[in-house]
Amino acid sequence: MKGFISSFIAILAVAAMPVLSAQTVITIKSDIWNPFNGDPKAEMPGYAVEILKSVFEKQGYKIDYQVTPWTRSLQELESGKTNAVIGAAKEDAPNAVFPSEEIGRNQNSFYVKKGNSWTYSGPESLKSVKLACIAEYTYAPDIDKYIADLPFSQPQVKMLSSKTSRSFRPDA
């Protein structure tokens, strides 16, 4: 998800486009990724949600923004159960339609404990550290390849999901 420098919102799956013109509700799903999209019940649910509401509600549509796990959001976009996903990169949703101009960009960063002198200098430098990643997210192409090429049980990489993130301890 949340591609390295990517188009930011997969507005509509190609298969869903004809259906959208006949409906009044646009269903959008994603996991929480502040400041782009946060709590749907919040006064400020994230600027991407606010932009979508501003654009589409003026045209008579209702935005139904829901928080779901990232992988499920992508699966439901692909199957047509949802109209859009916030934060998808083209690698995440290759069959989706993307805007010609993104409304946001993200930058990946690495963090270490105070006193640790490690810095990222390419995928090879990751071999000396434990890396926590969010399952099914897209990072930079070289990092995605590094993660994909590792054996599934590799102890240096911890894949987090909505099921595992609460039990993750970076020092374990």
Buried (B, 14 or more C-beta within 10 A) or exposed (E): BBBBEBBBBBBBBEEBEEEBEEEEEBBBBBBBBEEBBBBBEEEEBBBBBBBBBEEBEEEEBEBEBEBBBBBBBBBBBBEEBBBBBBBBBEBBBEEBBBEEEEBBEBEBEEEEEEEEEEEEEEBEEBEEEEBBBBBBBBBBEEBBEBBEEBEEEEEEBBBBBBEEEEEEEEEE
